[in-house]
Amino acid sequence: QVQVVESGGDLVQAGGSLRLSCVVSGSNFGITDLSWYRQAPGKPRESVATITSGGSRSYADSVKGRFTISRDNVKKTVYLQMNSLKSEDTAVYYCWGRSSWGWGQGTQVTVSS
């Protein structure tokens, strides 16, 4: 049974920073493109950032310049550094890699204005 465990969410003031982590117990971590998604209440889940197995990064326009995705293949962990947080960043954040891994439980980020 593969485990996907996100952590690092918290309540933070606007302008603050958080670092999210996602640890995966599944195999093939190093050759898998990894993404962070988020879902706000009443809204569909949306992609926030992706890092390929080769290290290329891409971001949603709404977070570009504020968020940074990174990975540690030895630790089987993907990170999301979030700076200059805004109230509209409030959501549950999930990481995604493979359908065989599935979704984790997510981690709640709440930004107060």
CYANA upper distance limits for C-alpha pairs under 8 A (distance plus 0.5 A):
  2 VAL  CA     24 VAL  CA      7.73
  2 VAL  CA     25 SER  CA      5.99
  2 VAL  CA     26 GLY  CA      5.50
  2 VAL  CA    100 SER  CA      8.43
  2 VAL  CA    101 TRP  CA      6.08
  2 VAL  CA    102 GLY  CA      8.50
  3 GLN  CA     23 VAL  CA      8.37
  3 GLN  CA     24 VAL  CA      6.22
  3 GLN  CA     25 SER  CA      5.76
  3 GLN  CA     26 GLY  CA      7.34
  3 GLN  CA    101 TRP  CA      7.56
  3 GLN  CA    104 GLY  CA      7.72
  4 VAL  CA     22 CYS  CA      7.23
  4 VAL  CA     23 VAL  CA      6.36
  4 VAL  CA     24 VAL  CA      5.17
  4 VAL  CA     25 SER  CA      7.21
  4 VAL  CA     95 CYS  CA      8.33
  4 VAL  CA    101 TRP  CA      7.52
  4 VAL  CA    102 GLY  CA      8.00
  4 VAL  CA    103 TRP  CA      7.08
  4 VAL  CA    104 GLY  CA      5.23
  4 VAL  CA    105 GLN  CA      8.32
  5 VAL  CA     22 CYS  CA      5.89
  5 VAL  CA     23 VAL  CA      5.80
  5 VAL  CA     24 VAL  CA      7.07
  5 VAL  CA    104 GLY  CA      6.01
  5 VAL  CA    105 GLN  CA      7.36
  5 VAL  CA    106 GLY  CA      7.87
  6 GLU  CA     20 LEU  CA      7.64
  6 GLU  CA     21 SER  CA      6.12
  6 GLU  CA     22 CYS  CA      4.74
  6 GLU  CA     23 VAL  CA      7.08
  6 GLU  CA     93 TYR  CA      8.38
  6 GLU  CA     94 TYR  CA      7.16
  6 GLU  CA     95 CYS  CA      7.59
  6 GLU  CA    104 GLY  CA      7.12
  6 GLU  CA    105 GLN  CA      7.50
  6 GLU  CA    106 GLY  CA      5.97
  6 GLU  CA    107 THR  CA      6.22
  7 SER  CA     20 LEU  CA      6.28
  7 SER  CA     21 SER  CA      5.83
  7 SER  CA     22 CYS  CA      6.90
  7 SER  CA    106 GLY  CA      7.95
  7 SER  CA    107 THR  CA      6.00
  8 GLY  CA     18 LEU  CA      7.57
  8 GLY  CA     19 ARG  CA      6.49
  8 GLY  CA     20 LEU  CA      5.00
  8 GLY  CA     21 SER  CA      6.64
  8 GLY  CA    107 THR  CA      7.32
  9 GLY  CA     18 LEU  CA      7.66
  9 GLY  CA     19 ARG  CA      8.21
  9 GLY  CA     20 LEU  CA      6.84
  9 GLY  CA    107 THR  CA      5.61
  9 GLY  CA    108 GLN  CA      5.44
  9 GLY  CA    109 VAL  CA      5.21
  9 GLY  CA    110 THR  CA      8.25
 10 ASP  CA     18 LEU  CA      8.19
 10 ASP  CA    108 GLN  CA      6.84
 10 ASP  CA    109 VAL  CA      5.65
 10 ASP  CA    110 THR  CA      6.72
 11 LEU  CA    109 VAL  CA      6.65
 11 LEU  CA    110 THR  CA      5.17
 11 LEU  CA    111 VAL  CA      6.39
 11 LEU  CA    112 SER  CA      7.78
 12 VAL  CA     16 GLY  CA      6.67
 12 VAL  CA     17 SER  CA      7.97
 12 VAL  CA     18 LEU  CA      8.45
 12 VAL  CA    109 VAL  CA      8.32
 12 VAL  CA    110 THR  CA      6.78
 12 VAL  CA    111 VAL  CA      5.51
 12 VAL  CA    112 SER  CA      6.73
 13 GLN  CA     85 LEU  CA      8.17
 13 GLN  CA    111 VAL  CA      5.88
 13 GLN  CA    112 SER  CA      5.30
 13 GLN  CA    113 SER  CA      6.68
 14 ALA  CA     84 SER  CA      7.46
 14 ALA  CA     85 LEU  CA      5.79
 14 ALA  CA     86 LYS  CA      5.58
 14 ALA  CA     87 SER  CA      6.84
 14 ALA  CA    111 VAL  CA      6.17
 14 ALA  CA    112 SER  CA      6.17
 14 ALA  CA    113 SER  CA      5.72
 15 GLY  CA     83 ASN  CA      7.55
 15 GLY  CA     84 SER  CA      4.66
 15 GLY  CA     85 LEU  CA      5.34
 15 GLY  CA     86 LYS  CA      6.94
 16 GLY  CA     83 ASN  CA      6.67
 16 GLY  CA     84 SER  CA      5.99
 16 GLY  CA     85 LEU  CA      5.98
 17 SER  CA     81 GLN  CA      8.01
 17 SER  CA     82 MET  CA      5.89
 17 SER  CA     83 ASN  CA      4.88
 17 SER  CA     84 SER  CA      6.72
 17 SER  CA     85 LEU  CA      6.69
 18 LEU  CA     81 GLN  CA      6.64
 18 LEU  CA     82 MET  CA      5.72
 18 LEU  CA     83 ASN  CA      7.23
 19 ARG  CA     79 TYR  CA      7.34
 19 ARG  CA     80 LEU  CA      6.10
 19 ARG  CA     81 GLN  CA      4.93
 19 ARG  CA     82 MET  CA      6.48
 20 LEU  CA     79 TYR  CA      5.97
 20 LEU  CA     80 LEU  CA      5.47
 20 LEU  CA     81 GLN  CA      6.91
 20 LEU  CA     82 MET  CA      8.39
 21 SER  CA     77 THR  CA      7.11
 21 SER  CA     78 VAL  CA      6.35
 21 SER  CA     79 TYR  CA      5.06
 21 SER  CA     80 LEU  CA      7.07
 22 CYS  CA     77 THR  CA      5.85
 22 CYS  CA     78 VAL  CA      5.73
 22 CYS  CA     79 TYR  CA      6.86
 22 CYS  CA     95 CYS  CA      6.96
 23 VAL  CA     75 LYS  CA      8.11
 23 VAL  CA     76 LYS  CA      6.31
 23 VAL  CA     77 THR  CA      4.97
 23 VAL  CA     78 VAL  CA      7.24
 24 VAL  CA     29 PHE  CA      8.07
 24 VAL  CA     76 LYS  CA      6.19
 24 VAL  CA     77 THR  CA      6.89
 25 SER  CA     76 LYS  CA      7.72
 26 GLY  CA    101 TRP  CA      7.07
 28 ASN  CA     32 THR  CA      6.85
 29 PHE  CA     73 ASN  CA      7.15
 29 PHE  CA     76 LYS  CA      6.70
 29 PHE  CA     97 GLY  CA      8.50
 30 GLY  CA     53 SER  CA      6.66
 30 GLY  CA     73 ASN  CA      5.85
 30 GLY  CA     76 LYS  CA      8.11
 31 ILE  CA     53 SER  CA      5.56
 32 THR  CA     52 THR  CA      7.40
 32 THR  CA     53 SER  CA      5.92
 32 THR  CA     97 GLY  CA      6.72
 32 THR  CA     98 ARG  CA      7.87
 33 ASP  CA     50 THR  CA      7.59
 33 ASP  CA     51 ILE  CA      6.35
 33 ASP  CA     52 THR  CA      4.66
 33 ASP  CA     53 SER  CA      5.58
 33 ASP  CA     97 GLY  CA      6.59
 34 LEU  CA     50 THR  CA      6.12
 34 LEU  CA     51 ILE  CA      5.88
 34 LEU  CA     52 THR  CA      6.74
 34 LEU  CA     53 SER  CA      8.15
 34 LEU  CA     78 VAL  CA      7.85
 34 LEU  CA     95 CYS  CA      7.68
 34 LEU  CA     96 TRP  CA      6.33
 34 LEU  CA     97 GLY  CA      5.28
 35 SER  CA     47 SER  CA      7.65
 35 SER  CA     48 VAL  CA      7.83
 35 SER  CA     49 ALA  CA      6.02
 35 SER  CA     50 THR  CA      4.67
 35 SER  CA     51 ILE  CA      6.84
 35 SER  CA     95 CYS  CA      6.06
 35 SER  CA     96 TRP  CA      5.68
 35 SER  CA     97 GLY  CA      7.00
 36 TRP  CA     47 SER  CA      6.69
 36 TRP  CA     48 VAL  CA      5.99
 36 TRP  CA     49 ALA  CA      5.80
 36 TRP  CA     50 THR  CA      6.97
 36 TRP  CA     80 LEU  CA      8.03
 36 TRP  CA     93 TYR  CA      7.37
 36 TRP  CA     94 TYR  CA      6.15
 36 TRP  CA     95 CYS  CA      4.89
 36 TRP  CA     96 TRP  CA      6.76
 37 TYR  CA     45 ARG  CA      6.98
 37 TYR  CA     46 GLU  CA      5.87
 37 TYR  CA     47 SER  CA      4.84
 37 TYR  CA     48 VAL  CA      5.65
 37 TYR  CA     49 ALA  CA      7.68
 37 TYR  CA     93 TYR  CA      6.20
 37 TYR  CA     94 TYR  CA      5.61
 37 TYR  CA     95 CYS  CA      6.50
 37 TYR  CA     96 TRP  CA      7.88
 38 ARG  CA     45 ARG  CA      6.01
 38 ARG  CA     46 GLU  CA      6.00
 38 ARG  CA     47 SER  CA      7.09
 38 ARG  CA     48 VAL  CA      7.25
 38 ARG  CA     91 ALA  CA      6.34
 38 ARG  CA     92 VAL  CA      5.93
 38 ARG  CA     93 TYR  CA      4.77
 38 ARG  CA     94 TYR  CA      6.44
 39 GLN  CA     43 LYS  CA      6.79
 39 GLN  CA     44 PRO  CA      6.52
 39 GLN  CA     45 ARG  CA      4.86
 39 GLN  CA     46 GLU  CA      6.86
 39 GLN  CA     91 ALA  CA      5.70
 39 GLN  CA     92 VAL  CA      5.81
 39 GLN  CA     93 TYR  CA      7.08
 40 ALA  CA     44 PRO  CA      7.86
 40 ALA  CA     45 ARG  CA      7.92
 40 ALA  CA     90 THR  CA      7.00
 40 ALA  CA     91 ALA  CA      4.73
 40 ALA  CA     92 VAL  CA      6.90
 41 PRO  CA     91 ALA  CA      7.61
 47 SER  CA     60 ALA  CA      7.39
 48 VAL  CA     59 TYR  CA      6.33
 48 VAL  CA     60 ALA  CA      5.65
 48 VAL  CA     63 VAL  CA      7.61
 49 ALA  CA     57 ARG  CA      7.75
 49 ALA  CA     58 SER  CA      6.16
 49 ALA  CA     59 TYR  CA      4.88
 49 ALA  CA     60 ALA  CA      6.76
 49 ALA  CA     68 THR  CA      8.37
 49 ALA  CA     69 ILE  CA      6.97
 50 THR  CA     57 ARG  CA      6.10
 50 THR  CA     58 SER  CA      5.81
 50 THR  CA     59 TYR  CA      7.05
 50 THR  CA     69 ILE  CA      7.49
 51 ILE  CA     55 GLY  CA      6.19
 51 ILE  CA     56 SER  CA      5.94
 51 ILE  CA     57 ARG  CA      4.99
 51 ILE  CA     58 SER  CA      7.16
 51 ILE  CA     69 ILE  CA      7.12
 51 ILE  CA     70 SER  CA      7.40
 51 ILE  CA     71 ARG  CA      8.22
 52 THR  CA     56 SER  CA      5.74
 52 THR  CA     57 ARG  CA      7.10
 55 GLY  CA     70 SER  CA      8.50
 57 ARG  CA     69 ILE  CA      7.65
 59 TYR  CA     63 VAL  CA      7.09
 59 TYR  CA     64 LYS  CA      6.12
 60 ALA  CA     64 LYS  CA      6.65
 63 VAL  CA     67 PHE  CA      6.17
 66 ARG  CA     82 MET  CA      6.62
 66 ARG  CA     83 ASN  CA      5.64
 66 ARG  CA     84 SER  CA      6.63
 66 ARG  CA     85 LEU  CA      8.23
 67 PHE  CA     80 LEU  CA      7.20
 67 PHE  CA     81 GLN  CA      5.97
 67 PHE  CA     82 MET  CA      4.98
 67 PHE  CA     83 ASN  CA      6.55
 68 THR  CA     80 LEU  CA      6.16
 68 THR  CA     81 GLN  CA      5.52
 68 THR  CA     82 MET  CA      7.12
 69 ILE  CA     78 VAL  CA      7.81
 69 ILE  CA     79 TYR  CA      6.13
 69 ILE  CA     80 LEU  CA      5.11
 69 ILE  CA     81 GLN  CA      6.87
 70 SER  CA     78 VAL  CA      6.33
 70 SER  CA     79 TYR  CA      5.71
 70 SER  CA     80 LEU  CA      7.08
 71 ARG  CA     76 LYS  CA      8.15
 71 ARG  CA     77 THR  CA      6.32
 71 ARG  CA     78 VAL  CA      4.78
 71 ARG  CA     79 TYR  CA      6.47
 72 ASP  CA     76 LYS  CA      6.35
 72 ASP  CA     77 THR  CA      5.82
 72 ASP  CA     78 VAL  CA      6.84
 73 ASN  CA     77 THR  CA      7.01
 78 VAL  CA     95 CYS  CA      8.44
 85 LEU  CA     89 ASP  CA      7.01
 85 LEU  CA    111 VAL  CA      7.30
 86 LYS  CA     90 THR  CA      8.11
 86 LYS  CA    111 VAL  CA      6.69
 86 LYS  CA    112 SER  CA      8.37
 86 LYS  CA    113 SER  CA      7.93
 87 SER  CA    110 THR  CA      7.94
 87 SER  CA    111 VAL  CA      5.29
 87 SER  CA    112 SER  CA      6.35
 87 SER  CA    113 SER  CA      6.41
 88 GLU  CA    111 VAL  CA      8.13
 89 ASP  CA    109 VAL  CA      7.99
 89 ASP  CA    110 THR  CA      7.96
 89 ASP  CA    111 VAL  CA      7.24
 90 THR  CA    108 GLN  CA      8.30
 90 THR  CA    109 VAL  CA      5.86
 90 THR  CA    110 THR  CA      5.07
 90 THR  CA    111 VAL  CA      5.96
 91 ALA  CA    108 GLN  CA      6.59
 91 ALA  CA    109 VAL  CA      6.02
 91 ALA  CA    110 THR  CA      7.11
 92 VAL  CA    106 GLY  CA      6.32
 92 VAL  CA    107 THR  CA      5.88
 92 VAL  CA    108 GLN  CA      4.88
 92 VAL  CA    109 VAL  CA      6.51
 93 TYR  CA    106 GLY  CA      5.75
 93 TYR  CA    107 THR  CA      5.77
 93 TYR  CA    108 GLN  CA      6.78
 93 TYR  CA    109 VAL  CA      7.60
 94 TYR  CA    103 TRP  CA      7.59
 94 TYR  CA    104 GLY  CA      7.06
 94 TYR  CA    105 GLN  CA      7.82
 94 TYR  CA    106 GLY  CA      5.12
 94 TYR  CA    107 THR  CA      7.26
 95 CYS  CA    103 TRP  CA      7.57
 95 CYS  CA    104 GLY  CA      7.69
 95 CYS  CA    106 GLY  CA      8.08
 96 TRP  CA    101 TRP  CA      8.50
 96 TRP  CA    102 GLY  CA      7.81
 96 TRP  CA    103 TRP  CA      6.88
 97 GLY  CA    101 TRP  CA      7.45
 97 GLY  CA    102 GLY  CA      8.40
 98 ARG  CA    102 GLY  CA      7.11
